[in-house]
Amino acid sequence: METIQLFPWCQASDCPQAEQAHKHIYPHQQEFLDAQSKYLGWLGGFRAGKTLPACVRGVLLSLTIPFNRGIIVRRTLPKLHDTTQRTFMEVLERAGIEGLQFRENREGYSHRIIFPNGSEVVFRPSEDIGRFLGPEYGWFLIDEAVEEPETTFTLLIGRLCLQLAGRYLCGMALSNPPPRGNWFYRHFGENPGIITRGRSGYQLFRSSTRLNPNLPEGYIEDLEVVYGKAGAQRVIEGFAGFTPDGQPVFSPPFQHEVHVGTPAWQAQLPLVRSWDFGFRHPAVTIHQMGRCRFKTVHWIILAEIAESFELEAEQLAQEVRTYTAQMFPLLHPWMLLDCGDKAGTNRTDKGPGPIARLKQPPHKLSIRWKPCNIDPGIELIARRLRSTCPCGSPVVVVHRRCAHVIDALSGGYHWPRSRTGSGPGMKPHKDGFYDDVMDSVRYAGENFLRGALRDESYLAGRVKRQLPVEIRAVEPWRWMVDGSSGLTRLTEWG
């Protein structure tokens, strides 16, 4: 049987072969079918042609390896029936296999299919995946992995051990792109290619909706209107992103075209690192604040460290130290200001909090802290985003390298879907990712921006306290490389 037989007839009216019945395997589909890696992850926009070749691969694995066993899962039974299983059954119909046995029939669907060569395929909802993990499998397919917890993937990996399948063991995970920080990226990365872990390859594919020629006229244009510029990158092009599951906290006033840019680090201004501690997902953002010639305080978010999970404070500190040295190699140590939330000082049954621990050798970090309530912090950020300055530059600028901060401001940080009002007591949704990033931004605002708005020499004073005694005692600002007045340079932007 030729693989192309398993694909549907081409329906594209503008296809050069439209005058005769024909079929296609598109290049991105063929690449997936030819892949040799053990684990295959595929990110694609809406209708980007992911499920069909994955089902074809499952049928081929079942046909060519006698007594193979595969499992296809999706979060709920209705979604499994209406999408993935329907596609798989259509592939089977085109295969024309005689002698198939259809078992476990419920609601008009067969949940276990036995091939003439003894291979089996089962269809299961993943809501209670542990119930179905007794057998060993030769292949698995997770459809819409964005809906799944990481345990669905890891538990299936644990059962991908059918010896009859040998080197053809294969785990497939398909998804519309989940938000950054999702477990999917920890396994497959964000860029197409192969990552080797141990003796296994994890290969990522990405496809755009635009690659599907069998779409109704205006379909892509409709998606661009509904989801906007940022959303289209996810639902059409297949890049990491999100669709807010509630009203965004900061969008508006945040506007990508206004508040995102490529601001340069200015060595004459203090560098603020703001720490959100959390073993599950810590986040650190790096800022600068200074005044322009109109005395407006401008807030620049230069960098972020928010890719790691399950780090102890000491591990996080080492990661942040390394990143800071790489990004800002000429930074004077006393020009570095650190801050966080008071919760970082809390003592637990494991001992002192992270702020106290990092104050000790070898880290010796002096992390300023204060209670940082959510409501005033959100109001401060929103007010600065709405502010304008006669100098023509935005009052808040986020460097485009800060993908997580940008996504959070665009709507990743949002109110709960059930939110019915506003005001005190209404807290943004805690998703364990974007809320950590925005907490870090909020701490920078509370610990240093408020002071800078109140007193134009505030940041200069904070830096002056950190100067070595011998420098502070004799012409304390002479160390500045350009020789200008330290107080002036520390309080003027640009």
N, C-alpha and C positions, 0 to 999 in steps of 0.2 A: 504493500500500500504506500502510495506517495503521500507525503505530509500535506501537500496542498489540497488533497481531497478532503481533509478535515476542516478546511476553511469555507466560509460562505461565498456565494456568488457575489461578484462586485456589483454594487448598486450606484456607483458614481456616474452621474450623467455626463460629466466632462472628461471621463476617462478616454484615452485614445483608442481603447479596444471596446468601446461601448456598443459597437454594432454587432458584436458576437458575445455569447455567453462565455464568461471567463472568471477566474479566481486570482487573487493576489496573496502573497505573503510579503508584507511590507518589510523594509530593511530592519527597522527596530524590532519587529516581531521575530525575524529570522535570527538576529543577534541573540535574542533571549533563548530561542530554541537550540542554538548551537553552543550555548555557554556550558563550560565544564566544571564550574565551581559547585561546591556542595550546597551552599546556601545562596539563594537568589532573591534579592530585594528589588522591587520595581515601584518607583514613584512616577505618577503621571497625572495630568490634568483630567478633568471630566471627559469621558468618552475618548480617552487616549489609547484604547486598544490593549489594555493590560490583561483582562480576564480571559479573553479568547485564547491567546497563545499559551497561557498557563494551563488552561484546561486541555489544550492539545498536547502539551508536554505530559500531563498526567495520564491521558489516554495512551500515549506512546509508551510510557514507562510500564503501564499495566499490560499492554499487548506484547511487548518485546521481552519482558522478564516474567516467566511463569511463576505463579504463586506469589507475586508481588502484592503488597498491601499499601493502599493510600488512604489518606483522610483529608477531607475538605471541610473547613470550618469557617463560620462567620458568627458574629456576636449573637444574633437571634435567629430563630427558625424561619420567621417570615422573610427576613432579608436573604437568608440562605436559599430559600425556595425561589424567591422572585428574581434573583440575579444570578448568583454563581452556579447553583445547581441547574437552572434553566439553560445557561450557556453550555455546561458540561453535557447535558442530555442532548442538546442540538449537535454537539461534536460527535457524540456516540451515534446519533441517527445518521450523520453523514458518513461515518465509518462503515456502516452496513454490516456490523458484526452479527453473525448468526450464533444462536445458543446462549445469549446473555440471560442471566437469571436476575430477576428483580425481587428483592426481599425487603422486609420491614416496611411494608406499605402503610402510610398514614397520610390522611388529608390529600390523597391523590398523588403522593410523592413516594418514591422508593428510596429508602435511606441506606440501602446496602445493595451493591451491584456486584455480581460474580461473573467473571469472564470465563470463556470456554477453557482457557489455559490455567484456571484456578486462581488467577489474580482477583483481588477484591478492592472495591472503593466504597468507603462509608462517608456519609454526610452528617455532620453534627453541629449543633449550636455550641458556641464556646462559653456561654454563660456559666456553665458548670463543667469545665473541661476535664476536671479530675475524674469524672464518672466514666470517661471514654478512653482512658490512657492505659488500659491493661495490655492490649496487644503491642507488638513491635511493628513499626511501619518502615516501608521502603521509601515513601515520599509523603509530604504533606503540603497543603496549600491553605494559607490564611488569606482570606480576601478582606479588604478594607482594614488593614492593620491599625489604622489611626483610631479605630474603635476599641482596640484590644489593650489590655494591660500587658506588661512585659512577660508575665508568667505564662500567658498563652504560648508565646514563642519559645520560651526556655523549657517549658514542660514538654512541648512537642519535640524539641531537640533531644531531650532525654529519651524519647521513644523512637528516634530515628536510628534504628540499629538492626534492621532485618538483614541477616547475613546473606540471604538469597539475592538481595539487590546489589551486594558487593560495592564496587566503586561507583555505582549509579545511584547511591543514596542521594536524595534531593529534598531540601526544604525551601518552599517558596512563600514569600510574603509580599502581597500587593497592597498599594495604598494610594489614595489621594494624599498629597504631602501633609504630614502632621506639623504642629508647631515645633520650632526649634527647641531642643531639650528633650524631645520625645525619645523613648527607648529605641525606636527604630534607627535613629542616627548613631547611637552608641554602638550598634552592631554593624551597620552598613556604611556609615559615614554620610556626608552630604553631597559628595561629588561622585559621578559615575566612575567605576573602576573596581579593582579587586583589593580587598584587605585580607591578609593572611593571618590567621590566629591559630597557633598550634599547627596542625596539619591540614586545616580546612580553610577554604577560600570563601569569603563573603563578598559577593559581587552585586554592585548597585547599578540599576538601569534607570534612566529618566526619559520620559516621552511627553511631548506636547499634544494638546488637543488638535493643534493645527495639522498634525500628521495623519489625522483621520479624514479621508476624502468623502466618507459616507455620512456627512452631516447635513441637516437641513439648512437652507440659505438663511443667513443672519444669525445662526446659533452662536458663533464666537462673539459677534458684535453685541448680542444680548448679554452674554456673560461679562463683557467688559463694562457695560453700562451698570449692571446690577452689582458687581463686585468691586468696581473701581480699579484704579491703576495698581495699587498694592495687592488687592485680592486676586487680580488677574494673573499675577506672577505665580500664584499657587494653583488656582483652579484651571488655568489654561496651560501655563508653561511647565508646571510640575516642580516648582521650587518650594523650599521650606516656607511655611507661613501659617496663617490661621484665618478662620472666620469667627469673629467675635460671637461668643455664646451669651451675649448680653450687651447692654449699652456701654460703649467705651467710656472710661473715666476721663480721658484727656483729648479725645478726638471727636469734635473740636474741643479746645482751640488749636491742638497740634496739627500742623500741616507739613507734610513731607517736603513739599517743594520750597517751604520757607525755613523750616527748622533743621534741615539736614544738609550738611556740607562737609568740607574738608579743612577745618580750622587747624592752624599750625600750633604746636606747643611753643610757648614763649618762656624761655629760660629765666627771664627776670621776674616771673610771677610764681607764687607758690603752687605746688601740685597737691591737690587734695585727693586722698584715697578714702573711699567710704565703704565700710565693711558691713555686710549682712551675714552674720554667722548662722550656720545651720548645717548639721551633719548631712542631711539629705541633699540639699542643694544650696551651697553658699554662693554669694555673689559679691563682687567688688567692682565699683565703678570709679573712674579717675576723672577729676574735674580741674578746671581753672576758673578763677573769678577775678575780674578786674574792671576798672572804670575807663570809659572812653573820654574824649575831650569834652563831652557834654555831661560828664560826671554820672552817667548811667552805668549801673553795675551789669556787666554782661556775664552770662553763665555758659561756660563751654564744657561739654561732656566729651572727653577725648578718647576714652578707652573703657573696656569692660573685661572682666575675668569672670565668666559665668558658665563655662562649659563642663565643669567637673561636678561629680556627684559623690556623696558619701566620703567627704574629706574631714579629717580632724583639723582643728584650728592650726596646729603646727604644720600640717601638710599644706593647707591653704596658704599660710604665710610664706612658705618656701616657694610655692607657685607664683604668688604675687610678687615676691622679691625678684625672682628670675625675670618675670615679665617686665617689671619696672626698669630693671637694668638694661634690658634689650631695647625697650621703647624709648627710654629717656637716658641715654648713656652719659650725658654731661650734667645730669641733675646733681646739685649740691645737696648733701644729706639734710641740712637744716632747712632747705626749702620744701621739704616734704611734710605735709600735715595729714594725719590719719584721724578718722572719726568713726563712730558707730552708735548703736542704740544702747541704752542703759541695760537692756536685757543681757548684753554681753558680759556684764559684771556679775551676774547672778551665780551664786555658788550652788552646785548640785551635789548629789550623792557621790559623784565621781571626783569632786574636788572643786577648785576655783574655776570661775568662768573663763572664756577664751581671752577676754581683754586682759585679765590679770595674768594669765599664763604667758601671753605673748609679750608682756612687759619684762619678763625674765630672760636671761641669756638662754640661747644665743640670739634671740630675735630682738630684744630690747626695743620693742615698739611702744611708743606713747600714743595710745588711741584715745582721743577725746570722746566723751560720751555725754549724753543727756537724755531724759525721757523724750521720746519722739512720737507723740500721738498722731494717729492717722489723719484725722480731719484737718487740722491746721497745716499739716505737711502737704496734703493734696491741694488745699486752697492756695498755698504758697507757689507750688509748681504751676498750677493753672493760671494764677495771676501773672507770673513771669512769662508764660507762653503767650498770654494776651497782650503783654506790654510791647510798646514800640519805642524807638529811639530816633532822635533827629539825625544821628550819624548815618542812618541808613542800614546798619547791620541789625539782624535779629537779636533780641535780648537773650534768647536761648538758642544755642546751636549744638546739635549732636553730630559728632563725626560719623560718617557713613560706615566706618568699620564697626560701630556699636550696633550690630544687627538686633540684639535682644532688647536693648533700650528702645530702639526705633519701633520694633514690633509691639513692645509694651505700650508705648505712647500712642500707637496707631489703633490699639483696641485689644491687644493681648491682655492688658490689664483692664478689666471691665467689671461692671456691677453684676451681681447675680441676676440670672434670668427672671427670677421671681420678684425682683425689686419693684416696688409699687410707689415709692416716694423718694425723698432725698432728705439731707440734713443729718444731724448727729444720730449715731446709732446705725447708719447704713454703711456697711463695710464692703469694699471691693471683694470680688470672688478670690479665694485663696486656691490657686491651682498648683502651688508648689514649684513654680518656675518664674512666670512673669511678675508675680507679687514679690518674690525675693529680689528681683532686679530693681523694681520700683521702690522697694523699701530702702535699698542701698542709695538710690538717687535722693530719696526723701531725707535720709540721714545727713547727706552732704548739705542739703538746703537748711536743715534745722541747726546743724552745728556750726556752719561757716557762712552760708549766704545771708542769713538773718543779721549776723553781726556786720557783714560787709555793707549791707543796705543801711544799717544804722550809723556806722562810723567808717569813714573812708580810710582810716589808718588801722582798722581792726586786723586785717590779715597781716599787715606789716608788723603789728605788735605781736601776733602769734608766732611769726617767724623769728622775731628778735629774741623771744624767750628761749628759742632753741639754739641760738648761736653759742659756740664755745666761749667760755669766760674770757679767754685771752683776746678773742676777736671783739667781743662785746665791749670790753673795757677801753680799747684804743681804736678810735675812728671805726666804729662797728660796721659801716657800710662800704669800706674801701675794698672789700674783697670782690665786689661786683666786677665782672669781667669787663663791661663797657665803661666802668669808671663813673657812671652817673649816680646821682643821689639814690640810695636804696629806698628811702621812703617814697620818693616820687615814682620810681620805677615799679614799686610794689603796689601802687594804688592807681596806676594808669594803664589802660588797655590799649595795646597796639603801639 
